[in-house]
Amino acid sequence: MDAMGSEPTMQVPSEVIVAALRDAWREPGAGQPLYGSGPPLRPIAESEEDQLIPSGGSSPLWEIVRWMPAEPDGQALSPTSLSEAFARPLAFRLDVLGASRHALATRFTWSIISPGDVAWVVAQLEGRAVVEIGAGTGYWAWQLQQAGVDVAAYDPHSPGEDNRYCTAGPYTTVLVEDASAVKRHPDRALLMVWPPLGGEHARHALSVYEGDLLLYAGEGLGGCTADDAFYKMLNAEWELTSVAPRHVTWSGIHCELAAYRRKRGEHRG
């Protein structure tokens, strides 16, 4: 990267991807289901579900996601595959640019963070600082820092090196250290985003964390994040207090952004 918060030069610039997606929606038949019947697909952008980035802010993933094809998922819209909305040659060209879930996840973050999510996190913190474990590219930390949140971000692997989950970044300072780093920040809220399935670092971080506020983005027990022992500890020692109402997740991915408080009588350290 040229500087913290800027995008890697080897990647297609996000504004180029956004422009290509916007042009794609002008093509005849764009959004019409290619297989079977159903309502037309449309982007989140310029819909009732849209979320605008605050003036002066930068949120390249959200700018791309809001122009991706989206399908109804309950009362929300979930971005879905390009091939669901566009003719195959066009979908292929967009995919090559990097407008796919996998490309965006490894470039930015595995769990989408929207402007509404940032506002929700800030409200949960009530002025507190954050320690993020498993920060990956540092994208979530960077988004929160733009909103004035003090974030100390850690990951045991550097992005783009031995970390196969991240091909870009860091977007802010991410210190190379394992989950034990959380022990130095008992006064901060703990943030964990999409910890790898079967990995131990989420459980390790929660077991040594001495604070009382957890912010977690991922699937639940039996899903694609963390391990069973983590969810057992979460259910036994923590209480769900709030769920982000405007969290957007990929179609078929049951990601939830939630806040937990330590139950009374439970204490670590």
Secondary structure in CASP SS format (residue, H / E / C, confidence):
PFRMAT SS
TARGET T0000
AUTHOR 0000-0000-0000
METHOD secondary structure of the structure
MODEL  1
M C 1.00
D C 1.00
A C 1.00
M C 1.00
G C 1.00
S C 1.00
E C 1.00
P C 1.00
T C 1.00
M C 1.00
Q C 1.00
V C 1.00
P C 1.00
S H 1.00
E H 1.00
V H 1.00
I H 1.00
V H 1.00
A H 1.00
A H 1.00
L H 1.00
R H 1.00
D H 1.00
A H 1.00
W C 1.00
R C 1.00
E C 1.00
P C 1.00
G C 1.00
A C 1.00
G C 1.00
Q C 1.00
P C 1.00
L C 1.00
Y C 1.00
G C 1.00
S C 1.00
G C 1.00
P C 1.00
P C 1.00
L C 1.00
R E 1.00
P C 1.00
I C 1.00
A C 1.00
E C 1.00
S C 1.00
E C 1.00
E C 1.00
D C 1.00
Q C 1.00
L C 1.00
I C 1.00
P C 1.00
S C 1.00
G C 1.00
G C 1.00
S C 1.00
S C 1.00
P H 1.00
L H 1.00
W H 1.00
E H 1.00
I H 1.00
V H 1.00
R C 1.00
W C 1.00
M C 1.00
P C 1.00
A E 1.00
E E 1.00
P E 1.00
D E 1.00
G C 1.00
Q C 1.00
A E 1.00
L E 1.00
S E 1.00
P E 1.00
T C 1.00
S C 1.00
L H 1.00
S H 1.00
E H 1.00
A C 1.00
F C 1.00
A C 1.00
R H 1.00
P H 1.00
L H 1.00
A H 1.00
F H 1.00
R H 1.00
L H 1.00
D H 1.00
V H 1.00
L H 1.00
G C 1.00
A C 1.00
S C 1.00
R H 1.00
H H 1.00
A H 1.00
L H 1.00
A H 1.00
T H 1.00
R H 1.00
F C 1.00
T C 1.00
W C 1.00
S C 1.00
I C 1.00
I C 1.00
S C 1.00
P H 1.00
G H 1.00
D H 1.00
V H 1.00
A H 1.00
W H 1.00
V H 1.00
V H 1.00
A H 1.00
Q H 1.00
L H 1.00
E C 1.00
G C 1.00
R C 1.00
A C 1.00
V E 1.00
V E 1.00
E E 1.00
I E 1.00
G C 1.00
A C 1.00
G C 1.00
T C 1.00
G C 1.00
Y H 1.00
W H 1.00
A H 1.00
W H 1.00
Q H 1.00
L H 1.00
Q H 1.00
Q H 1.00
A C 1.00
G C 1.00
V C 1.00
D C 1.00
V E 1.00
A E 1.00
A E 1.00
Y E 1.00
D E 1.00
P C 1.00
H C 1.00
S C 1.00
P E 1.00
G C 1.00
E C 1.00
D C 1.00
N E 1.00
R C 1.00
Y C 1.00
C C 1.00
T C 1.00
A C 1.00
G C 1.00
P C 1.00
Y C 1.00
T C 1.00
T C 1.00
V E 1.00
L E 1.00
V E 1.00
E C 1.00
D C 1.00
A H 1.00
S H 1.00
A H 1.00
V H 1.00
K H 1.00
R H 1.00
H C 1.00
P C 1.00
D C 1.00
R C 1.00
A E 1.00
L E 1.00
L E 1.00
M E 1.00
V E 1.00
W C 1.00
P C 1.00
P E 1.00
L C 1.00
G C 1.00
G C 1.00
E C 1.00
H H 1.00
A H 1.00
R H 1.00
H H 1.00
A H 1.00
L H 1.00
S H 1.00
V H 1.00
Y C 1.00
E C 1.00
G C 1.00
D C 1.00
L E 1.00
L E 1.00
L E 1.00
Y E 1.00
A E 1.00
G E 1.00
E C 1.00
G C 1.00
L C 1.00
G C 1.00
G C 1.00
C C 1.00
T E 1.00
A C 1.00
D C 1.00
D H 1.00
A H 1.00
F H 1.00
Y H 1.00
K H 1.00
M H 1.00
L H 1.00
N H 1.00
A H 1.00
E H 1.00
W E 1.00
E E 1.00
L E 1.00
T E 1.00
S E 1.00
V E 1.00
A C 1.00
P C 1.00
R C 1.00
H C 1.00
V C 1.00
T C 1.00
W C 1.00
S C 1.00
G C 1.00
I C 1.00
H C 1.00
C C 1.00
E E 1.00
L E 1.00
A E 1.00
A E 1.00
Y E 1.00
R E 1.00
R E 1.00
K C 1.00
R C 1.00
G C 1.00
E C 1.00
H C 1.00
R C 1.00
G C 1.00
END
